[in-house]
Amino acid sequence: MTPDLRTRYLGLDLRSPIVASSTPLTGDLSFVKQLEDAGAGAVVLPSLFEEEILHDELEMSRALDQGTEQFAEALGYFPNVAEFKGVGDRYLERIAKTKAALAVPVIASLNADSNGSWTRYARLMQDAGADALELNLYHVAADPEIGSSFREQADIDLVAEVANAITIPFSVKLSPYYAALANFAGRVVGAGADGLVLFNRFYQPDLDLETFDVINKVSLSHPTELRLPLRWIGMLRPQLGAGTGLAATSGIHGATDVVKALAVGADITMMASAILRHGAGHVGTVERELIAWMEEREYESVAQLRGSATAANVPNPTAFERANYLATLHSWTTPREVGV
Ligand SMILES: Cc1cc2nc3c(=O)[nH]c(=O)nc-3n(C[C@H](O)[C@H](O)[C@H](O)COP(=O)(O)O)c2cc1C
């Protein structure tokens, strides 16, 4: 019998643990349809950014101000505010269209740095039909005046604000750069998040050596990048309990990556780079390989596989923590020793 791939994430029933992560391609209606046809369990839309909403608000207020200092005869002129359509409006339309086109859950994404009036978009995304929301906390702690406790509290306040605004489930996509991540993850869940997405991948700027310009260029991930989310999901799963949704992102390229993430306790795995590199059909390829892997080892379901190697289950739980540091360094074998 074919293994049962069904999984549950944020209270949503998904046909498969392979989910299309947020990228520009998930904003393309025909591409998301291909992703669904290839077997994606859900689709995360590209993010709507706080900066884009603030920009919309600025444009709207400019439009409203226009003409306020004109003569009476010109007062018949009003900007057509009703027709003003900003990035935010287009995003909400995209949610509705994607939702209408797909049977699998559609997760909207809000990318934020601070709380403010723009968080009303969480509610608007819900009203537009999103099944769930992913709140992406993306910032670089570059201000020497702002310490980690202040920064973390601002994030927690933002999570609580979103939790108050919506009734659909939501997850928080985190970076790995929190000083005390296990504590912070628990506080995010305590503030109302239904799940965590680990981890946000920061794009590091490069330098052009001819001009010394800073170059911002996206580079696609490598499967070794999965090790960071693997370690943290393995440690967090027993701490947070089965009720908290956990999604692995960064380095999910093939079926063995999916197996590893599920084994450490992820409910779903999210794929971005591999889809950008190989196309929507890659989701189907990975699903077939996952089924073959499970059949060969007689796993009947994702539920049976999930969580079999968390910090609570492995023979040496400290292997997830500092204890493996020394052992790992000592495991290095020089090319000469292995006869290369
Ligand atoms: C071109 C590109 C655009 C992305 N845009 C978003 C985005 O809008 N919002 C978001 O939360 N993540 C975004 N991501 C991050 C991915 O969703 C994913 O978390 C990250 O790339 C790690 O997964 P991967 O190793 O499968 O690429 C983007 C990634 C890429 C490569």
The ligand as a Tripos MOL2 file, in Angstrom:
@<TRIPOS>MOLECULE
LIG
   31    33     1     0     0
SMALL
NO_CHARGES

@<TRIPOS>ATOM
      1 C1         14.0020   34.6210   -4.7890 C.3       1 LIG1
      2 C2         13.4680   34.3580   -3.4070 C.ar      1 LIG1
      3 C3         12.4190   35.1400   -2.9070 C.ar      1 LIG1
      4 C4         11.9260   34.9110   -1.6220 C.ar      1 LIG1
      5 N1         10.8970   35.6750   -1.1620 N.ar      1 LIG1
      6 C5         10.4030   35.4470    0.0850 C.ar      1 LIG1
      7 C6          9.3210   36.2090    0.5960 C.ar      1 LIG1
      8 O1          8.7570   37.0860   -0.0670 O.2       1 LIG1
      9 N2          8.8860   35.9450    1.8510 N.ar      1 LIG1
     10 C7          9.4510   34.9700    2.6370 C.ar      1 LIG1
     11 O2          9.0110   34.7570    3.7780 O.2       1 LIG1
     12 N3         10.4820   34.2220    2.1760 N.ar      1 LIG1
     13 C8         10.9590   34.4400    0.9370 C.ar      1 LIG1
     14 N4         12.0030   33.6800    0.4830 N.ar      1 LIG1
     15 C9         12.5810   32.6640    1.3620 C.3       1 LIG1
     16 C10        12.0510   31.2830    1.0330 C.3       1 LIG1
     17 O3         10.6610   31.2130    1.2220 O.3       1 LIG1
     18 C11        12.7380   30.2010    1.8920 C.3       1 LIG1
     19 O4         12.3550   30.3460    3.2470 O.3       1 LIG1
     20 C12        14.2600   30.2660    1.8110 C.3       1 LIG1
     21 O5         14.6830   30.4760    0.4700 O.3       1 LIG1
     22 C13        14.8800   28.9700    2.3090 C.3       1 LIG1
     23 O6         14.3890   27.8630    1.6290 O.3       1 LIG1
     24 P1         15.2120   27.1330    0.4270 P.3       1 LIG1
     25 O7         16.4460   26.5960    1.0050 O.co2     1 LIG1
     26 O8         14.2690   26.0670   -0.0510 O.co2     1 LIG1
     27 O9         15.4730   28.1730   -0.6030 O.co2     1 LIG1
     28 C14        12.4910   33.8900   -0.8070 C.ar      1 LIG1
     29 C15        13.5230   33.0920   -1.3290 C.ar      1 LIG1
     30 C16        14.0190   33.3210   -2.6100 C.ar      1 LIG1
     31 C17        15.1300   32.4420   -3.1220 C.3       1 LIG1
@<TRIPOS>BOND
     1     1     2 1
     2     2     3 ar
     3     2    30 ar
     4     3     4 ar
     5     4     5 ar
     6     4    28 ar
     7     5     6 ar
     8     6     7 ar
     9     6    13 1
    10     7     8 2
    11     7     9 ar
    12     9    10 ar
    13    10    11 2
    14    10    12 ar
    15    12    13 ar
    16    13    14 ar
    17    14    15 1
    18    14    28 ar
    19    15    16 1
    20    16    17 1
    21    16    18 1
    22    18    19 1
    23    18    20 1
    24    20    21 1
    25    20    22 1
    26    22    23 1
    27    23    24 1
    28    24    25 2
    29    24    26 1
    30    24    27 1
    31    28    29 ar
    32    29    30 ar
    33    30    31 1
@<TRIPOS>SUBSTRUCTURE
     1 LIG1         1 GROUP 0 **** ****
